[in-house]
């Protein structure tokens, strides 16, 4: 439990040509992995918990889209994406607000301003407030993509490993929802806490 999830390094990076060749296979593997790392909370908020593989994929997708091949630029991309990885005793996730009606996006996001003050992870009787990346939410604007960390105490980690109920809760005036974390998702996140 003293180590963190291994960051993506230059040794992990595959060239653009090789990535393009292997991309379909890598995407299928990551989609299958994310199935057990995705937690929908209500009708439009989803958390995808990050680990080495998800960050590897996101970094490579960005390098592919931007055609990045310069070593210094690759290092910069890896530095940015590795910040999404949880530290020891943490879980980290990308929180996405998914609004399918394009005409309602701005209004719905405005209704959810302040959501970053109302997200928590509950493990048994313990409530762990989410720590949001600064700068993605302001008094007058909310990004539909947020980066979130949950710093668990030793007792919360033990509860996560055992049979204590675990859930993500959102208690915002315009959005109240709770989702249990169990089954293969809980097993996958437990491995993160033990790495």
N, C-alpha and C positions, 0 to 999 in steps of 0.2 A: 504494500500500500504506500510505500515511500517514493516509488517511482511515478513518473507521469507517462502518459501515452506518448509513444515515440513520435517525434516530429518528422515531417517529410524533409529529406535532405537532398542535396544535389545528386547523391548516389542513387536515390529513388527515381529521379527524373529520367524519363525516356524522351528521345528526340521526337520532333514533330512528325516526321515520316513514320517512325515506328508506332507512335501513339495513334496516328490516323489508321494504320493497318490493324491495330489491336483494339481500336475504340469500341466497336460493337460488342466484343466479348467483355471488355472492362465495364461498359455501361450496364450490360445484363447482370454482371456480378454485383455492381453497386446498387442497382435497383432492387435486387434480391436482399442485399444487406440492409438497405434503408427501410425495407418493409418492416423489419423488426427494430427499427430505431426511430420510427415515426409515431407521433402521438397527436391525434386530432382532439382538440379541446373545443367543443361546441361546433357551430356550423361553418366558421371561417378562419379559425386559428389553428395552425399546425406547428408542432415542434419536431425538428429533425435533429437528433442528438449526434454530435460530431465525434469522429475518431480518426485515426491515421488514414484509413481507407477513404473516408468521405472527403477529407481534406486533400488527399492525393488526387482524387477525381476532380474536385473543384479547381485546384491549381492547374491541373493539366487542361481542363476545359477552357480556362481563361487564357492560358498560354496558346492554345489552339486558336481560339477566337481572335486573339490579338497578334497572332503569328510571332510570338516572343521566342527568340532563340539566343539572344545575347546573355552570357552568363550572369552579368551584373543585374540585368532585368529579371532573370529567373530567380536569383537570390532575393530580390525585392518582393517578387510575387510569393515566394515561399515564406518570407518573414510575415507578410500580411496574412496569409492563410493559416500559418501555424499558430497565430494568435487566437484562432478559433478553438484550438485544442484545450481540453480541460487540464487543469493543474491537479496535483495530488489532492484527493478528497473532494474533487469537484465533478460535476457533470456540466457539459456545455452544449448548447443547442442553437440552431438557427430557428427563430420564430417567424413564421410567415403568416401574414394576414391576407387570405385569399378571397378576393371579392370578384365573383364571376360576371356581374353586371357592370360593364365598363362605364355606363352612365352614372353609376352610384358610387364609384371608387372614392372620389374626393369627399363626398358627403359622409360616407361610412368611415373613412379614415379620420375625418374631423370629429366624428362622434366617439372615436376610440382614443383620442388624445388623452394621455395620462394612464394608459393601460400599463405602462412600465412600472407604475406604483402599485399594481394590483395583481401581480402574478406570483404564485408561490408553489413550492413543492412540499407536499405533506408526506411525512414518513411516520406512521403511527400517530402519536400525539404531538410530534414536532413539526413546526412550520418553518420552512426555509425560504425567505424572500428571494426572488430573482434579482440578480445584479445585471442590469442592462448596460451594453456598451454605450458610453457617452456620445452625444451628438446626433443620435438617430431619432430623437424625439425632442421636440421643443414645445413651448406653450401654444404655438399656432400651427404646428406641422408634425406629422407622424410618418415615418417611413414604413412601408409595408413589409420590409425585411428588417428584423432585429436580431442582435446576437446577445445571448443570455447565458449566465452562469448561475449555478446553484452550488454554494459551498456547504458541504455536509459535515456535521460534527461526527465524532467517532461513534456516538450512539445512533445517529441517523444512518450511518454506513452499516452498522450492525443490524439495524432494523430493516434496511434495504436487503441485506443478505438473508434475513430470516423471514418470518411470515407476517411481519407488520404490513398493514395496508399502505400502499404508495399511490399518490395521485398528484396531478397538476391541477391547480385551481386558479381561475381568473374571476376576480370579484370587482369588476368595474361597474359603474352605475349604468352603463349601456351594454354591458356584456358580462353575463354570469354563466360560467360553465366549469365542470369538473370532469376529468378523465382519469380512470384508473390506469396504473402501469403494472401490468402483470404478464404472465406467460413468457414468450420468447423475448419480448421487448425488455422485460425486467431482467431476464438472464443476461441479455446483451449489455445492459447498462451496469449490471453488477460486475461483469468482467472489466468494464472501464474503471470502476472504483477499485478494483483489485490489481489493476496494472501499475 
